[in-house]
């Protein structure tokens, strides 16, 4: 038997004005008019099909959070987002204090819609700033500049949002330590409740993979992270996840649910979901990646039951991203496995100073954070 975890919903909107050279997300450059109304209709039909397929697992469960990601969801109109959220609520109830996040481009047109998105039900905006250096923004293929980014933040602060996040990258092409810290300084001056600060990595099948830019070396990256972390901590931000910092009370509930091995429905092109069933099953599923197929009503792409042997890796791959302690009872409740099934791996992790433990918790160490991949490899199933 499994204890059914909290339930969230991810909604993917795949269109962008243009594809950034580092991006490996399922996004498509806008060509002509976006079929907003038709896509929203299919999103709601997709959700309807999933709710029928997954009954009774989702019956009487309420949504804790919704995350509308992309792509650039802020390309959709205020009326479209309102119609989408109302349509979702007609099919599945919301918890009273639901967090609803919308990813947004800090360009002028989208930022001017922030108040309308709040009226539609959005409680939180996540803005893809990436840098406040215009040269770096141009190299990253971003369509906004630093002045537009700052204006968007000011609009967010007066829009009635409960919170907002700024996405920043470090380790950018030819970036110096001083430039990386200056990005953080300018971000902190804007007083965002939440900051996502992550290293640029070169992903396969991106333009940067074919024409790789010169990135800072490992020593430079370490200096950027170490001094940047100290700067954010001194500014009152607490790192609670590998790449996430927040002021007290402003952690992202949606992402916390991911990392705590919670459940999430998923609708839209290429969206990935996970559901637990009280009889003991765990299902992962994904949706058709290309808009053309999705708009023909071809929603489900793939689904897979997660076997018991793979659940320790799946659980810890998510849970060890968080920096707080892992309750052992959550491992048992959400995987259906006894603690004894991972005793050997945990003993190895403790011996290598990746993890410390007591009777109730496992806690990743500072050393373990630096060698997270090696720690997770302990839980991989041998072929």
TILONU-126714 format. One record per residue (C-alpha): residue in one letter; chain; x, y, z. Coordinates in pm, whole numbers, plus 50000, padded with zeros to 5 digits. Layout:
# TILONU-126714
<site code="a" unit="A" X="X" Y="Y" Z="Z"/>
...
# end
This chain:
# TILONU-126714
<site code="x" unit="A" X="50000" Y="50000" Z="50000"/>
<site code="x" unit="A" X="50115" Y="50353" Z="49924"/>
<site code="x" unit="A" X="50024" Y="50674" Z="50097"/>
<site code="x" unit="A" X="49896" Y="50900" Z="49821"/>
<site code="x" unit="A" X="50106" Y="51221" Z="49817"/>
<site code="x" unit="A" X="49986" Y="51575" Z="49734"/>
<site code="x" unit="A" X="49866" Y="51638" Z="49377"/>
<site code="x" unit="A" X="49978" Y="51912" Z="49137"/>
<site code="x" unit="A" X="49920" Y="51989" Z="48770"/>
<site code="x" unit="A" X="50175" Y="52085" Z="48505"/>
<site code="x" unit="A" X="50052" Y="52258" Z="48188"/>
<site code="x" unit="A" X="50290" Y="52298" Z="47893"/>
<site code="x" unit="A" X="50254" Y="52575" Z="47636"/>
<site code="x" unit="A" X="50522" Y="52507" Z="47372"/>
<site code="x" unit="A" X="50554" Y="52829" Z="47169"/>
<site code="x" unit="A" X="50831" Y="53091" Z="47195"/>
<site code="x" unit="A" X="50905" Y="53398" Z="46985"/>
<site code="x" unit="A" X="51233" Y="53227" Z="46893"/>
<site code="x" unit="A" X="51435" Y="52928" Z="47011"/>
<site code="x" unit="A" X="51727" Y="53014" Z="47242"/>
<site code="x" unit="A" X="52058" Y="52846" Z="47146"/>
<site code="x" unit="A" X="52100" Y="52677" Z="47489"/>
<site code="x" unit="A" X="51739" Y="52553" Z="47524"/>
<site code="x" unit="A" X="51661" Y="52181" Z="47513"/>
<site code="x" unit="A" X="51302" Y="52214" Z="47640"/>
<site code="x" unit="A" X="51012" Y="52116" Z="47418"/>
<site code="x" unit="A" X="50961" Y="52458" Z="47263"/>
<site code="x" unit="A" X="50882" Y="52574" Z="46912"/>
<site code="x" unit="A" X="50950" Y="52910" Z="46746"/>
<site code="x" unit="A" X="50630" Y="53097" Z="46674"/>
<site code="x" unit="A" X="50538" Y="53091" Z="46304"/>
<site code="x" unit="A" X="50236" Y="53304" Z="46236"/>
<site code="x" unit="A" X="49947" Y="53323" Z="46480"/>
<site code="x" unit="A" X="49948" Y="53085" Z="46777"/>
<site code="x" unit="A" X="49634" Y="52864" Z="46779"/>
<site code="x" unit="A" X="49553" Y="52974" Z="47133"/>
<site code="x" unit="A" X="49182" Y="52887" Z="47146"/>
<site code="x" unit="A" X="49223" Y="52548" Z="46981"/>
<site code="x" unit="A" X="49516" Y="52457" Z="47204"/>
<site code="x" unit="A" X="49327" Y="52550" Z="47522"/>
<site code="x" unit="A" X="49036" Y="52336" Z="47405"/>
<site code="x" unit="A" X="49271" Y="52040" Z="47361"/>
<site code="x" unit="A" X="49439" Y="52100" Z="47698"/>
<site code="x" unit="A" X="49102" Y="52070" Z="47870"/>
<site code="x" unit="A" X="49010" Y="51761" Z="47667"/>
<site code="x" unit="A" X="49348" Y="51610" Z="47757"/>
<site code="x" unit="A" X="49279" Y="51670" Z="48127"/>
<site code="x" unit="A" X="48929" Y="51527" Z="48094"/>
<site code="x" unit="A" X="49071" Y="51211" Z="47935"/>
<site code="x" unit="A" X="49332" Y="51170" Z="48210"/>
<site code="x" unit="A" X="49081" Y="51219" Z="48491"/>
<site code="x" unit="A" X="48858" Y="50952" Z="48337"/>
<site code="x" unit="A" X="49156" Y="50718" Z="48282"/>
<site code="x" unit="A" X="49301" Y="50757" Z="48631"/>
<site code="x" unit="A" X="48984" Y="50724" Z="48834"/>
<site code="x" unit="A" X="48953" Y="50644" Z="49118"/>
<site code="x" unit="A" X="49313" Y="50747" Z="49200"/>
<site code="x" unit="A" X="49245" Y="51117" Z="49148"/>
<site code="x" unit="A" X="48887" Y="51111" Z="49273"/>
<site code="x" unit="A" X="48824" Y="51362" Z="49552"/>
<site code="x" unit="A" X="49185" Y="51483" Z="49537"/>
<site code="x" unit="A" X="49245" Y="51857" Z="49520"/>
<site code="x" unit="A" X="49520" Y="52039" Z="49335"/>
<site code="x" unit="A" X="49785" Y="52191" Z="49561"/>
<site code="x" unit="A" X="49960" Y="52378" Z="49279"/>
<site code="x" unit="A" X="49954" Y="52445" Z="48906"/>
<site code="x" unit="A" X="50259" Y="52536" Z="48699"/>
<site code="x" unit="A" X="50211" Y="52672" Z="48347"/>
<site code="x" unit="A" X="50547" Y="52633" Z="48174"/>
<site code="x" unit="A" X="50690" Y="52636" Z="47828"/>
<site code="x" unit="A" X="50787" Y="52771" Z="47589"/>
<site code="x" unit="A" X="50657" Y="53114" Z="47679"/>
<site code="x" unit="A" X="50309" Y="53088" Z="47836"/>
<site code="x" unit="A" X="50286" Y="53468" Z="47865"/>
<site code="x" unit="A" X="50237" Y="53477" Z="47487"/>
<site code="x" unit="A" X="49881" Y="53364" Z="47567"/>
<site code="x" unit="A" X="49623" Y="53633" Z="47632"/>
<site code="x" unit="A" X="49478" Y="53711" Z="47975"/>
<site code="x" unit="A" X="49138" Y="53583" Z="47855"/>
<site code="x" unit="A" X="49302" Y="53261" Z="47738"/>
<site code="x" unit="A" X="49474" Y="53195" Z="48070"/>
<site code="x" unit="A" X="49151" Y="53274" Z="48257"/>
<site code="x" unit="A" X="48954" Y="53036" Z="48035"/>
<site code="x" unit="A" X="49217" Y="52766" Z="48085"/>
<site code="x" unit="A" X="49223" Y="52794" Z="48465"/>
<site code="x" unit="A" X="48844" Y="52809" Z="48490"/>
<site code="x" unit="A" X="48821" Y="52502" Z="48270"/>
<site code="x" unit="A" X="49065" Y="52313" Z="48491"/>
<site code="x" unit="A" X="48875" Y="52410" Z="48807"/>
<site code="x" unit="A" X="48550" Y="52283" Z="48657"/>
<site code="x" unit="A" X="48709" Y="51938" Z="48631"/>
<site code="x" unit="A" X="48915" Y="51910" Z="48951"/>
<site code="x" unit="A" X="48886" Y="52112" Z="49276"/>
<site code="x" unit="A" X="49159" Y="52346" Z="49401"/>
<site code="x" unit="A" X="49296" Y="52360" Z="49753"/>
<site code="x" unit="A" X="49204" Y="52685" Z="49925"/>
<site code="x" unit="A" X="49553" Y="52838" Z="49905"/>
<site code="x" unit="A" X="49656" Y="52691" Z="49570"/>
<site code="x" unit="A" X="49979" Y="52823" Z="49416"/>
<site code="x" unit="A" X="49943" Y="52894" Z="49042"/>
<site code="x" unit="A" X="50267" Y="52984" Z="48863"/>
<site code="x" unit="A" X="50296" Y="53117" Z="48508"/>
<site code="x" unit="A" X="50631" Y="53139" Z="48330"/>
<site code="x" unit="A" X="50673" Y="53475" Z="48160"/>
<site code="x" unit="A" X="50901" Y="53650" Z="47920"/>
<site code="x" unit="A" X="51006" Y="53990" Z="48062"/>
<site code="x" unit="A" X="50932" Y="54156" Z="47729"/>
<site code="x" unit="A" X="50711" Y="54464" Z="47733"/>
<site code="x" unit="A" X="50390" Y="54310" Z="47594"/>
<site code="x" unit="A" X="50385" Y="54014" Z="47831"/>
<site code="x" unit="A" X="50479" Y="54217" Z="48139"/>
<site code="x" unit="A" X="50189" Y="54456" Z="48082"/>
<site code="x" unit="A" X="49955" Y="54158" Z="48121"/>
<site code="x" unit="A" X="50065" Y="54074" Z="48477"/>
<site code="x" unit="A" X="49767" Y="54235" Z="48652"/>
<site code="x" unit="A" X="49532" Y="54054" Z="48415"/>
<site code="x" unit="A" X="49697" Y="53721" Z="48490"/>
<site code="x" unit="A" X="49649" Y="53785" Z="48862"/>
<site code="x" unit="A" X="49279" Y="53855" Z="48801"/>
<site code="x" unit="A" X="49266" Y="53525" Z="48608"/>
<site code="x" unit="A" X="49392" Y="53336" Z="48914"/>
<site code="x" unit="A" X="49771" Y="53336" Z="48876"/>
<site code="x" unit="A" X="49944" Y="53384" Z="49213"/>
<site code="x" unit="A" X="50307" Y="53364" Z="49107"/>
<site code="x" unit="A" X="50510" Y="53466" Z="48799"/>
<site code="x" unit="A" X="50845" Y="53311" Z="48704"/>
<site code="x" unit="A" X="51046" Y="53540" Z="48476"/>
<site code="x" unit="A" X="51328" Y="53414" Z="48255"/>
<site code="x" unit="A" X="51573" Y="53700" Z="48308"/>
<site code="x" unit="A" X="51898" Y="53495" Z="48276"/>
<site code="x" unit="A" X="52125" Y="53801" Z="48299"/>
<site code="x" unit="A" X="52125" Y="54179" Z="48337"/>
<site code="x" unit="A" X="52416" Y="54215" Z="48093"/>
<site code="x" unit="A" X="52289" Y="54313" Z="47748"/>
<site code="x" unit="A" X="52585" Y="54153" Z="47569"/>
<site code="x" unit="A" X="52525" Y="53824" Z="47751"/>
<site code="x" unit="A" X="52151" Y="53839" Z="47679"/>
<site code="x" unit="A" X="52222" Y="53883" Z="47309"/>
<site code="x" unit="A" X="52466" Y="53589" Z="47316"/>
<site code="x" unit="A" X="52197" Y="53376" Z="47483"/>
<site code="x" unit="A" X="51946" Y="53465" Z="47213"/>
<site code="x" unit="A" X="51712" Y="53643" Z="47455"/>
<site code="x" unit="A" X="51469" Y="53894" Z="47303"/>
<site code="x" unit="A" X="51463" Y="54133" Z="47601"/>
<site code="x" unit="A" X="51729" Y="54365" Z="47741"/>
<site code="x" unit="A" X="51822" Y="54452" Z="48098"/>
<site code="x" unit="A" X="51602" Y="54763" Z="48109"/>
<site code="x" unit="A" X="51297" Y="54563" Z="48000"/>
<site code="x" unit="A" X="51374" Y="54297" Z="48260"/>
<site code="x" unit="A" X="51383" Y="54555" Z="48539"/>
<site code="x" unit="A" X="51062" Y="54716" Z="48418"/>
<site code="x" unit="A" X="50893" Y="54375" Z="48417"/>
<site code="x" unit="A" X="51000" Y="54318" Z="48778"/>
<site code="x" unit="A" X="50855" Y="54654" Z="48881"/>
<site code="x" unit="A" X="50526" Y="54564" Z="48709"/>
<site code="x" unit="A" X="50523" Y="54230" Z="48892"/>
<site code="x" unit="A" X="50568" Y="54405" Z="49228"/>
<site code="x" unit="A" X="50256" Y="54622" Z="49177"/>
<site code="x" unit="A" X="50040" Y="54356" Z="49009"/>
<site code="x" unit="A" X="49901" Y="54192" Z="49322"/>
<site code="x" unit="A" X="50104" Y="53872" Z="49285"/>
<site code="x" unit="A" X="50169" Y="53676" Z="49603"/>
<site code="x" unit="A" X="50522" Y="53599" Z="49484"/>
<site code="x" unit="A" X="50750" Y="53606" Z="49182"/>
<site code="x" unit="A" X="51068" Y="53433" Z="49077"/>
<site code="x" unit="A" X="51366" Y="53548" Z="48870"/>
<site code="x" unit="A" X="51555" Y="53287" Z="48668"/>
<site code="x" unit="A" X="51926" Y="53369" Z="48643"/>
<site code="x" unit="A" X="52211" Y="53176" Z="48484"/>
<site code="x" unit="A" X="52578" Y="53174" Z="48566"/>
<site code="x" unit="A" X="52874" Y="53027" Z="48383"/>
<site code="x" unit="A" X="52774" Y="53219" Z="48069"/>
<site code="x" unit="A" X="52996" Y="53250" Z="47761"/>
<site code="x" unit="A" X="53315" Y="53440" Z="47858"/>
<site code="x" unit="A" X="53156" Y="53541" Z="48189"/>
<site code="x" unit="A" X="53390" Y="53669" Z="48459"/>
<site code="x" unit="A" X="53340" Y="53636" Z="48832"/>
<site code="x" unit="A" X="53271" Y="54009" Z="48855"/>
<site code="x" unit="A" X="53002" Y="53987" Z="48584"/>
<site code="x" unit="A" X="52831" Y="53692" Z="48752"/>
<site code="x" unit="A" X="52826" Y="53867" Z="49090"/>
<site code="x" unit="A" X="52699" Y="54186" Z="48927"/>
<site code="x" unit="A" X="52401" Y="53993" Z="48788"/>
<site code="x" unit="A" X="52322" Y="53875" Z="49141"/>
<site code="x" unit="A" X="52366" Y="54224" Z="49283"/>
<site code="x" unit="A" X="52122" Y="54372" Z="49034"/>
<site code="x" unit="A" X="51875" Y="54090" Z="49098"/>
<site code="x" unit="A" X="51886" Y="54134" Z="49477"/>
<site code="x" unit="A" X="51833" Y="54510" Z="49441"/>
<site code="x" unit="A" X="51495" Y="54426" Z="49283"/>
<site code="x" unit="A" X="51397" Y="54232" Z="49597"/>
<site code="x" unit="A" X="51245" Y="53918" Z="49440"/>
<site code="x" unit="A" X="51098" Y="53674" Z="49695"/>
<site code="x" unit="A" X="51252" Y="53381" Z="49502"/>
<site code="x" unit="A" X="51561" Y="53332" Z="49284"/>
<site code="x" unit="A" X="51647" Y="53036" Z="49065"/>
<site code="x" unit="A" X="52022" Y="53054" Z="49001"/>
<site code="x" unit="A" X="52169" Y="52777" Z="48792"/>
<site code="x" unit="A" X="52469" Y="52702" Z="48578"/>
<site code="x" unit="A" X="52446" Y="52709" Z="48201"/>
<site code="x" unit="A" X="52514" Y="52362" Z="48066"/>
<site code="x" unit="A" X="52555" Y="52261" Z="47703"/>
<site code="x" unit="A" X="52276" Y="52017" Z="47618"/>
<site code="x" unit="A" X="52266" Y="51785" Z="47314"/>
<site code="x" unit="A" X="52063" Y="51892" Z="47011"/>
<site code="x" unit="A" X="52094" Y="52262" Z="47087"/>
<site code="x" unit="A" X="52266" Y="52529" Z="46880"/>
<site code="x" unit="A" X="52530" Y="52566" Z="47152"/>
<site code="x" unit="A" X="52604" Y="52194" Z="47122"/>
<site code="x" unit="A" X="52692" Y="52242" Z="46756"/>
<site code="x" unit="A" X="52877" Y="52569" Z="46804"/>
<site code="x" unit="A" X="52998" Y="52552" Z="47160"/>
<site code="x" unit="A" X="53084" Y="52891" Z="47316"/>
<site code="x" unit="A" X="53378" Y="52941" Z="47551"/>
<site code="x" unit="A" X="53250" Y="52888" Z="47905"/>
<site code="x" unit="A" X="53429" Y="52948" Z="48238"/>
<site code="x" unit="A" X="53648" Y="52657" Z="48351"/>
<site code="x" unit="A" X="53582" Y="52449" Z="48663"/>
<site code="x" unit="A" X="53790" Y="52671" Z="48893"/>
<site code="x" unit="A" X="53612" Y="52983" Z="48770"/>
<site code="x" unit="A" X="53273" Y="52814" Z="48808"/>
<site code="x" unit="A" X="53355" Y="52715" Z="49164"/>
<site code="x" unit="A" X="53452" Y="53073" Z="49253"/>
<site code="x" unit="A" X="53129" Y="53202" Z="49099"/>
<site code="x" unit="A" X="52915" Y="52955" Z="49291"/>
<site code="x" unit="A" X="53096" Y="52993" Z="49623"/>
<site code="x" unit="A" X="53099" Y="53374" Z="49624"/>
<site code="x" unit="A" X="52749" Y="53396" Z="49475"/>
<site code="x" unit="A" X="52612" Y="53164" Z="49741"/>
<site code="x" unit="A" X="52773" Y="53372" Z="50015"/>
<site code="x" unit="A" X="52630" Y="53690" Z="49862"/>
<site code="x" unit="A" X="52275" Y="53552" Z="49842"/>
<site code="x" unit="A" X="52293" Y="53414" Z="50196"/>
<site code="x" unit="A" X="52409" Y="53750" Z="50331"/>
<site code="x" unit="A" X="52118" Y="53914" Z="50144"/>
<site code="x" unit="A" X="51865" Y="53701" Z="50335"/>
<site code="x" unit="A" X="51804" Y="53425" Z="50080"/>
<site code="x" unit="A" X="51809" Y="53063" Z="50192"/>
<site code="x" unit="A" X="51919" Y="52794" Z="49952"/>
<site code="x" unit="A" X="51659" Y="52519" Z="49986"/>
<site code="x" unit="A" X="51727" Y="52327" Z="49665"/>
<site code="x" unit="A" X="52029" Y="52274" Z="49440"/>
<site code="x" unit="A" X="51950" Y="52582" Z="49227"/>
<site code="x" unit="A" X="51680" Y="52763" Z="49427"/>
<site code="x" unit="A" X="51698" Y="53041" Z="49685"/>
<site code="x" unit="A" X="51405" Y="53205" Z="49861"/>
<site code="x" unit="A" X="51319" Y="53454" Z="50131"/>
<site code="x" unit="A" X="51147" Y="53285" Z="50431"/>
<site code="x" unit="A" X="50800" Y="53164" Z="50336"/>
<site code="x" unit="A" X="50848" Y="53200" Z="49959"/>
<site code="x" unit="A" X="50964" Y="52856" Z="49849"/>
<site code="x" unit="A" X="50799" Y="52728" Z="49532"/>
<site code="x" unit="A" X="50532" Y="52482" Z="49645"/>
<site code="x" unit="A" X="50498" Y="52325" Z="49302"/>
<site code="x" unit="A" X="50864" Y="52236" Z="49274"/>
<site code="x" unit="A" X="50871" Y="52120" Z="49637"/>
<site code="x" unit="A" X="50602" Y="51870" Z="49544"/>
<site code="x" unit="A" X="50817" Y="51740" Z="49257"/>
<site code="x" unit="A" X="51123" Y="51700" Z="49477"/>
<site code="x" unit="A" X="50928" Y="51535" Z="49761"/>
<site code="x" unit="A" X="50814" Y="51264" Z="49519"/>
<site code="x" unit="A" X="50463" Y="51403" Z="49503"/>
<site code="x" unit="A" X="50211" Y="51336" Z="49226"/>
<site code="x" unit="A" X="50142" Y="51559" Z="48929"/>
<site code="x" unit="A" X="49904" Y="51541" Z="48638"/>
<site code="x" unit="A" X="50044" Y="51674" Z="48310"/>
<site code="x" unit="A" X="49875" Y="51819" Z="48004"/>
<site code="x" unit="A" X="50015" Y="51982" Z="47692"/>
<site code="x" unit="A" X="50286" Y="51904" Z="47437"/>
<site code="x" unit="A" X="50565" Y="51693" Z="47588"/>
<site code="x" unit="A" X="50438" Y="51730" Z="47946"/>
<site code="x" unit="A" X="50552" Y="51462" Z="48194"/>
<site code="x" unit="A" X="50338" Y="51335" Z="48482"/>
<site code="x" unit="A" X="50355" Y="51093" Z="48774"/>
<site code="x" unit="A" X="50075" Y="50931" Z="48972"/>
<site code="x" unit="A" X="50071" Y="50698" Z="49273"/>
<site code="x" unit="A" X="49796" Y="50446" Z="49333"/>
<site code="x" unit="A" X="49689" Y="50320" Z="49676"/>
<site code="x" unit="A" X="49722" Y="49959" Z="49557"/>
<site code="x" unit="A" X="50098" Y="50016" Z="49526"/>
<site code="x" unit="A" X="50154" Y="50117" Z="49165"/>
<site code="x" unit="A" X="50344" Y="50425" Z="49046"/>
<site code="x" unit="A" X="50296" Y="50542" Z="48688"/>
<site code="x" unit="A" X="50502" Y="50786" Z="48485"/>
<site code="x" unit="A" X="50358" Y="50920" Z="48158"/>
<site code="x" unit="A" X="50426" Y="51180" Z="47891"/>
<site code="x" unit="A" X="50231" Y="51355" Z="47620"/>
<site code="x" unit="A" X="50280" Y="51397" Z="47245"/>
<site code="x" unit="A" X="50566" Y="51641" Z="47188"/>
<site code="x" unit="A" X="50472" Y="51818" Z="46865"/>
<site code="x" unit="A" X="50181" Y="52065" Z="46850"/>
<site code="x" unit="A" X="50053" Y="51921" Z="46520"/>
<site code="x" unit="A" X="49991" Y="51579" Z="46668"/>
<site code="x" unit="A" X="49859" Y="51718" Z="46993"/>
<site code="x" unit="A" X="49611" Y="51941" Z="46808"/>
<site code="x" unit="A" X="49483" Y="51631" Z="46628"/>
<site code="x" unit="A" X="49384" Y="51492" Z="46968"/>
<site code="x" unit="A" X="49683" Y="51254" Z="46998"/>
<site code="x" unit="A" X="49758" Y="51327" Z="47364"/>
<site code="x" unit="A" X="49925" Y="51028" Z="47528"/>
<site code="x" unit="A" X="50277" Y="50950" Z="47406"/>
<site code="x" unit="A" X="50415" Y="50702" Z="47656"/>
<site code="x" unit="A" X="50348" Y="50554" Z="47998"/>
<site code="x" unit="A" X="50552" Y="50328" Z="48221"/>
<site code="x" unit="A" X="50496" Y="50161" Z="48556"/>
<site code="x" unit="A" X="50787" Y="50228" Z="48792"/>
<site code="x" unit="A" X="50903" Y="49889" Z="48924"/>
<site code="x" unit="A" X="50996" Y="49855" Z="49291"/>
<site code="x" unit="A" X="51364" Y="49806" Z="49202"/>
<site code="x" unit="A" X="51381" Y="50154" Z="49041"/>
<site code="x" unit="A" X="51194" Y="50342" Z="49311"/>
<site code="x" unit="A" X="51489" Y="50413" Z="49544"/>
<site code="x" unit="A" X="51676" Y="50592" Z="49264"/>
<site code="x" unit="A" X="51361" Y="50778" Z="49155"/>
<site code="x" unit="A" X="51287" Y="50885" Z="49512"/>
<site code="x" unit="A" X="51638" Y="51000" Z="49604"/>
<site code="x" unit="A" X="51704" Y="51161" Z="49264"/>
<site code="x" unit="A" X="51428" Y="51403" Z="49357"/>
<site code="x" unit="A" X="51455" Y="51417" Z="49735"/>
<site code="x" unit="A" X="51830" Y="51479" Z="49758"/>
<site code="x" unit="A" X="51789" Y="51794" Z="49545"/>
<site code="x" unit="A" X="51636" Y="51947" Z="49857"/>
<site code="x" unit="A" X="51874" Y="52046" Z="50131"/>
<site code="x" unit="A" X="51649" Y="51965" Z="50427"/>
<site code="x" unit="A" X="51644" Y="51625" Z="50595"/>
<site code="x" unit="A" X="51458" Y="51332" Z="50436"/>
<site code="x" unit="A" X="51208" Y="51166" Z="50673"/>
<site code="x" unit="A" X="51254" Y="50791" Z="50647"/>
<site code="x" unit="A" X="50879" Y="50744" Z="50685"/>
<site code="x" unit="A" X="50827" Y="50938" Z="50360"/>
<site code="x" unit="A" X="51050" Y="50694" Z="50173"/>
<site code="x" unit="A" X="50838" Y="50404" Z="50297"/>
<site code="x" unit="A" X="50505" Y="50582" Z="50246"/>
<site code="x" unit="A" X="50573" Y="50707" Z="49891"/>
<site code="x" unit="A" X="50770" Y="50410" Z="49750"/>
<site code="x" unit="A" X="50599" Y="50118" Z="49926"/>
<site code="x" unit="A" X="50944" Y="49987" Z="50027"/>
<site code="x" unit="A" X="51101" Y="49918" Z="50364"/>
<site code="x" unit="A" X="51403" Y="50118" Z="50479"/>
<site code="x" unit="A" X="51593" Y="49790" Z="50488"/>
<site code="x" unit="A" X="51588" Y="49774" Z="50106"/>
<site code="x" unit="A" X="51830" Y="50067" Z="50088"/>
<site code="x" unit="A" X="52037" Y="49994" Z="50400"/>
<site code="x" unit="A" X="52341" Y="49878" Z="50201"/>
<site code="x" unit="A" X="52338" Y="50186" Z="49976"/>
<site code="x" unit="A" X="52283" Y="50421" Z="50269"/>
<site code="x" unit="A" X="52570" Y="50258" Z="50459"/>
<site code="x" unit="A" X="52798" Y="50322" Z="50160"/>
<site code="x" unit="A" X="52675" Y="50681" Z="50137"/>
<site code="x" unit="A" X="52741" Y="50739" Z="50507"/>
<site code="x" unit="A" X="53087" Y="50583" Z="50479"/>
<site code="x" unit="A" X="53172" Y="50823" Z="50195"/>
<site code="x" unit="A" X="53033" Y="51123" Z="50388"/>
<site code="x" unit="A" X="52760" Y="51184" Z="50131"/>
<site code="x" unit="A" X="52483" Y="51137" Z="50390"/>
<site code="x" unit="A" X="52438" Y="51132" Z="50768"/>
<site code="x" unit="A" X="52149" Y="50957" Z="50936"/>
<site code="x" unit="A" X="51968" Y="50910" Z="51264"/>
<site code="x" unit="A" X="51669" Y="50700" Z="51364"/>
<site code="x" unit="A" X="51422" Y="50921" Z="51174"/>
<site code="x" unit="A" X="51605" Y="51107" Z="50896"/>
<site code="x" unit="A" X="51864" Y="51096" Z="50622"/>
<site code="x" unit="A" X="52048" Y="51423" Z="50558"/>
<site code="x" unit="A" X="52267" Y="51502" Z="50259"/>
<site code="x" unit="A" X="52599" Y="51657" Z="50364"/>
<site code="x" unit="A" X="52788" Y="51949" Z="50212"/>
<site code="x" unit="A" X="53021" Y="51690" Z="50060"/>
<site code="x" unit="A" X="52722" Y="51499" Z="49925"/>
<site code="x" unit="A" X="52588" Y="51811" Z="49753"/>
<site code="x" unit="A" X="52915" Y="51843" Z="49562"/>
<site code="x" unit="A" X="52906" Y="51477" Z="49457"/>
<site code="x" unit="A" X="52533" Y="51436" Z="49404"/>
<site code="x" unit="A" X="52570" Y="51227" Z="49087"/>
<site code="x" unit="A" X="52804" Y="50985" Z="49262"/>
<site code="x" unit="A" X="52562" Y="50962" Z="49555"/>
<site code="x" unit="A" X="52266" Y="50886" Z="49326"/>
<site code="x" unit="A" X="52464" Y="50622" Z="49137"/>
<site code="x" unit="A" X="52458" Y="50412" Z="49455"/>
<site code="x" unit="A" X="52084" Y="50362" Z="49403"/>
<site code="x" unit="A" X="52093" Y="50274" Z="49033"/>
<site code="x" unit="A" X="51967" Y="49929" Z="48941"/>
<site code="x" unit="A" X="52241" Y="49716" Z="48790"/>
<site code="x" unit="A" X="52158" Y="49577" Z="48446"/>
# end
